[in-house]
């Protein structure tokens, strides 16, 4: 049974599961993608240690991309460095704000970000009415949410995607770090990209008995191989792209948290979300 707990860019749910949820395996967390960088970005507001969650597994990779209307004033990064594009967002700590904000700072785009929209549906409606040129969003926020934008005619131009490798749904769209002007900028962008990877992960809070954690992990692994489950995923066009075991998630979190302090500091300064 799903319980959607909105607030503070996902931190409300993260903090609850980590600190207050029952520690018997009955409450699991499917975090927002930025869980890997939450303590870097939000400091004491993130009352958790991502390395101490009991990670169960990760289903698929759904990284973020910036898309605009093909008939708009700019349809490439090179053009977006010269022409202002108006993008919509739900709030200051949303990926709809953070990704274009990072791109403005590090690769010289001229995005104007309008915040305050009440959900992705409102942002999409504002695009359709001509109020906005585009927006960000993970892969399911594009083709699956707005199929009429892509069929029968593709009306969206993706400028860039934020991830550690190109997503197979949009393999011709460059990564943001491909536009970095130097090695430090590239590392800052890659740290931001790490915040997009765990897009469909599952975790139990710290303190769940080891036996129960082992059972949950075994069940997750079995599900990822179950023919009926895989067939349902295929029918719903929910592809399993680079799923991760709990061991791989643990290693990924450790690598992220081990980012050199100067890179973390610059990343935090550019994101500017703690205030």
C-alpha positions as CSV (number, residue, x, y, z in Angstrom):
1,X,0.0,0.0,0.0
2,X,1.5,3.4,-1.1
3,X,1.4,6.4,1.3
4,X,2.4,9.6,-0.5
5,X,4.0,12.0,2.0
6,X,4.8,15.2,0.2
7,X,6.8,18.1,1.6
8,X,10.3,19.6,1.6
9,X,11.3,18.1,-1.7
10,X,10.8,14.6,-0.4
11,X,12.7,15.2,2.9
12,X,9.6,14.8,5.0
13,X,9.1,11.2,3.9
14,X,12.8,10.4,4.1
15,X,13.1,11.8,7.6
16,X,10.0,10.0,8.7
17,X,11.0,6.6,7.5
18,X,14.6,7.0,8.8
19,X,13.7,8.2,12.2
20,X,10.1,7.4,13.1
21,X,8.6,4.6,11.0
22,X,8.2,1.1,12.5
23,X,11.5,-0.8,12.3
24,X,9.9,-4.2,11.5
25,X,10.0,-4.2,7.7
26,X,6.4,-3.2,7.3
27,X,7.3,0.4,6.1
28,X,9.6,0.9,3.2
29,X,10.8,4.0,1.4
30,X,10.9,4.7,-2.3
31,X,12.9,7.9,-2.1
32,X,13.1,10.8,-4.5
33,X,16.2,10.5,-6.7
34,X,18.2,13.1,-4.8
35,X,18.6,10.9,-1.7
36,X,22.2,10.2,-2.5
37,X,23.1,13.9,-2.2
38,X,20.4,14.9,0.3
39,X,22.8,15.5,3.2
40,X,25.1,17.5,1.0
41,X,22.3,19.7,-0.3
42,X,20.1,20.1,2.7
43,X,22.5,19.8,5.7
44,X,20.7,19.4,9.0
45,X,17.3,19.4,7.4
46,X,18.1,15.9,6.1
47,X,17.9,14.1,9.4
48,X,19.4,10.9,8.0
49,X,22.4,9.1,6.7
50,X,21.8,7.6,3.3
51,X,24.5,5.0,3.9
52,X,22.6,3.7,7.0
53,X,19.3,2.8,5.2
54,X,18.8,-0.9,4.6
55,X,18.8,-0.7,0.8
56,X,16.6,-3.5,-0.8
57,X,17.3,-2.8,-4.5
58,X,16.8,-0.4,-7.4
59,X,14.3,-1.1,-10.2
60,X,15.2,1.2,-13.1
61,X,17.0,4.4,-14.0
62,X,14.9,7.5,-14.9
63,X,17.2,10.4,-15.1
64,X,16.2,14.1,-15.7
65,X,16.2,15.9,-19.0
66,X,15.4,19.5,-20.1
67,X,12.9,19.6,-23.0
68,X,11.4,22.5,-24.9
69,X,9.0,23.0,-27.8
70,X,10.6,22.4,-31.2
71,X,9.0,25.6,-32.5
72,X,10.5,27.7,-29.6
73,X,13.3,30.2,-29.8
74,X,16.1,27.7,-29.0
75,X,16.3,23.9,-29.5
76,X,20.0,23.3,-28.7
77,X,22.4,24.1,-25.8
78,X,24.4,26.3,-28.2
79,X,21.2,28.4,-28.9
80,X,20.1,28.3,-25.2
81,X,23.4,30.0,-24.4
82,X,22.4,33.0,-26.5
83,X,18.6,33.1,-26.1
84,X,16.4,33.2,-23.0
85,X,14.2,30.2,-22.5
86,X,11.4,30.3,-19.9
87,X,11.1,27.0,-17.9
88,X,8.5,26.1,-15.2
89,X,9.1,24.6,-11.8
90,X,7.1,23.6,-8.7
91,X,9.6,25.1,-6.2
92,X,13.1,26.1,-5.2
93,X,14.3,22.6,-4.3
94,X,12.6,20.8,-7.2
95,X,14.8,19.1,-9.9
96,X,12.8,21.4,-12.3
97,X,14.7,24.3,-10.7
98,X,18.0,22.7,-9.6
99,X,19.0,21.2,-13.0
100,X,18.5,24.4,-15.2
101,X,20.0,26.5,-12.3
102,X,23.1,24.3,-12.4
103,X,23.3,24.6,-16.2
104,X,23.0,28.4,-16.1
105,X,25.9,28.5,-13.7
106,X,28.3,26.0,-15.3
107,X,27.6,25.8,-19.0
108,X,26.2,29.3,-19.6
109,X,22.6,28.7,-20.6
110,X,20.1,31.6,-20.1
111,X,17.1,29.7,-18.6
112,X,14.6,31.9,-16.8
113,X,13.0,29.7,-14.1
114,X,9.4,30.4,-13.0
115,X,8.5,28.6,-9.7
116,X,5.3,28.1,-7.9
117,X,3.4,25.8,-10.2
118,X,1.2,23.3,-8.3
119,X,2.6,20.1,-9.7
120,X,4.0,18.8,-13.0
121,X,0.5,18.9,-14.5
122,X,0.3,22.7,-14.0
123,X,3.8,23.1,-15.5
124,X,2.8,21.0,-18.5
125,X,-0.4,23.0,-19.0
126,X,1.6,26.3,-18.9
127,X,3.7,24.9,-21.7
128,X,0.7,24.0,-23.7
129,X,-0.8,27.5,-23.3
130,X,2.4,29.2,-24.4
131,X,3.3,30.5,-20.9
132,X,6.5,28.4,-20.9
133,X,9.0,27.2,-23.5
134,X,9.8,24.0,-21.6
135,X,10.6,22.2,-18.3
136,X,12.7,19.5,-16.8
137,X,11.6,16.1,-15.6
138,X,12.5,12.4,-15.4
139,X,11.9,10.0,-18.3
140,X,8.4,9.0,-17.1
141,X,7.5,12.7,-16.9
142,X,7.8,13.0,-20.7
143,X,6.8,10.2,-23.1
144,X,4.5,8.3,-20.6
145,X,2.9,11.4,-19.1
146,X,2.4,13.4,-22.3
147,X,2.4,10.9,-25.2
148,X,0.6,13.4,-27.4
149,X,3.7,15.5,-27.3
150,X,5.6,12.8,-29.1
151,X,3.0,11.0,-31.3
152,X,2.0,11.2,-34.1
153,X,4.6,14.0,-34.4
154,X,7.5,14.7,-32.0
155,X,7.1,18.3,-30.8
156,X,9.7,18.2,-28.0
157,X,13.5,18.9,-28.4
158,X,15.6,17.6,-25.5
159,X,18.5,20.0,-24.9
160,X,20.5,17.8,-22.5
161,X,20.1,15.1,-19.9
162,X,21.5,14.8,-16.4
163,X,22.9,11.4,-15.6
164,X,26.2,9.4,-15.5
165,X,25.5,7.9,-18.9
166,X,23.0,8.6,-21.8
167,X,19.6,7.1,-21.2
168,X,18.6,4.5,-23.8
169,X,15.3,6.3,-24.4
170,X,17.1,9.4,-25.6
171,X,20.6,8.2,-26.7
172,X,21.3,11.1,-29.0
173,X,20.7,13.7,-26.3
174,X,24.0,14.9,-24.7
175,X,24.8,14.8,-21.1
176,X,25.1,18.1,-19.3
177,X,28.7,17.4,-18.3
178,X,29.6,17.1,-22.0
179,X,29.4,20.9,-22.1
180,X,31.6,21.5,-19.1
181,X,34.4,23.9,-19.7
182,X,36.9,22.3,-17.2
183,X,37.5,19.3,-15.0
184,X,36.2,20.9,-11.8
185,X,32.9,21.9,-13.5
186,X,32.5,18.4,-14.9
187,X,32.9,16.9,-11.4
188,X,30.4,19.3,-9.9
189,X,27.9,18.3,-12.7
190,X,28.6,14.6,-12.1
191,X,27.9,15.0,-8.4
192,X,24.5,16.6,-9.3
193,X,24.0,13.7,-11.8
194,X,24.4,11.2,-8.9
195,X,21.3,12.8,-7.4
196,X,19.3,11.4,-10.4
197,X,20.4,7.8,-10.3
198,X,18.3,6.2,-7.5
199,X,15.0,7.1,-9.1
200,X,13.2,3.8,-8.3
201,X,15.1,2.5,-5.3
202,X,13.5,0.8,-2.2
203,X,14.9,1.0,1.3
204,X,14.0,0.0,4.8
205,X,14.9,2.2,7.8
206,X,17.9,1.5,10.0
207,X,17.2,-0.9,12.9
208,X,15.1,-3.5,11.0
209,X,16.2,-6.9,12.1
210,X,18.8,-8.5,9.8
211,X,16.6,-11.5,9.2
212,X,13.7,-9.4,7.9
213,X,16.1,-7.3,5.8
214,X,17.5,-10.5,4.2
215,X,13.9,-11.7,3.5
216,X,13.0,-8.3,1.8
217,X,16.2,-8.4,-0.3
218,X,15.6,-12.0,-1.4
219,X,12.0,-11.2,-2.3
220,X,13.1,-8.1,-4.3
221,X,15.7,-10.1,-6.2
222,X,13.1,-12.8,-7.0
223,X,10.6,-10.2,-8.2
224,X,13.1,-8.7,-10.6
225,X,13.4,-12.2,-12.3
226,X,9.7,-13.1,-12.1
227,X,8.3,-13.7,-15.7
228,X,4.8,-12.3,-14.8
229,X,6.3,-9.2,-13.2
230,X,8.6,-8.6,-16.2
231,X,5.7,-9.1,-18.6
232,X,3.6,-6.5,-16.7
233,X,6.5,-4.1,-16.8
234,X,6.8,-4.6,-20.5
235,X,3.0,-4.0,-21.1
236,X,3.1,-0.8,-19.1
237,X,6.3,0.3,-21.0
238,X,8.2,0.5,-17.7
239,X,11.5,-0.8,-18.8
240,X,14.0,-2.1,-16.2
241,X,17.2,-0.1,-17.1
242,X,20.3,-0.9,-15.1
243,X,18.6,-2.3,-12.0
244,X,20.9,-2.3,-8.9
245,X,21.4,-4.8,-6.1
246,X,21.6,-3.5,-2.5
247,X,25.3,-4.0,-2.6
248,X,25.6,-1.8,-5.6
249,X,23.5,0.9,-4.0
250,X,25.7,0.8,-0.9
251,X,28.8,1.2,-3.0
252,X,27.2,4.0,-5.0
253,X,26.2,5.9,-1.9
254,X,29.7,5.5,-0.4
255,X,31.3,6.8,-3.6
256,X,28.9,9.8,-3.6
257,X,29.5,10.7,0.0
258,X,33.3,10.4,-0.6
259,X,33.2,13.2,-3.1
260,X,36.1,15.7,-2.4
261,X,35.0,18.5,-0.1
262,X,35.9,21.4,-2.6
263,X,33.5,19.8,-5.1
264,X,30.8,19.4,-2.5
265,X,31.2,23.0,-1.4
266,X,31.0,24.4,-4.9
267,X,28.0,22.2,-5.7
268,X,26.2,23.5,-2.6
269,X,27.0,27.1,-3.4
270,X,25.6,26.7,-6.9
271,X,22.4,24.9,-5.8
272,X,21.6,27.4,-3.0
273,X,18.8,25.4,-1.4
274,X,19.6,25.5,2.4
275,X,18.4,29.0,3.1
